[in-house]
């Protein structure tokens, strides 16, 4: 594991592995980097650095930290870390469960955490992604994954949108993201990855918060999507084998 991934660069550069984990599996508040192409990772750092990528929610801290890191990290460290994460294989990490009700949660440590003894509530049109084992995740155990609760029927609706375009509502995703959404060149894979993260990115493309290379193509693809559509697409993609 390169030093920039394992320990960062003093005094200001965060270790990549602290947030994204040394194995690149990531968490709901950030991206899973394992198996992304090195070129894609390098481009995203450049977009953060040049003000072309941010979050639609200004109060969300992890994207802001990425912007700060991108402005001070060296080109060599970007190359080394990108090649490292690209060399890793993304492993099954998220169990997708369709349900009408979910345990009540609150935000802690940038992610949703179950409220013990608080009962359940309707899921509505949301993705509720929580740790399979909160203690292990709190300790940043990179072998302990997540459960994503999604609305009943969302996987099937998402499949229709992804594979047919939903009668002109969007682009057939495989045309860019590859067969079974496993990526194609520098276009990233979506299969088996965090649906929470995917919904945020779709929304950020639609809002213009993501405006880097190839973003114009994505903005057109998502321009007619509702939040319900985004949730369904993310649920279906996350349900696929990575």
Secondary structure, 3 states (H helix, E strand, C coil): CCHHHHCCECCCECCHHHHHCCCCCCCCCCCCCCCCCHHHHHHHHHHHHCCCECCCCCCCHHHHHHHHHHHHCCHHHHHHHHHHHHCCCCCCCEEEEEECEEECEEEECCEEEECCCCCEEECCCCCEEEECCHHHHHCCCCCCCEEEEEECCHHHHHHHHHHHCCCCCCCCCHHHHCHHHCCECCECCCCCCCHHHHHHHHHHHHHCCECCCCHHHHHHHHCCCCHHHHHHHHHHHHHCCC
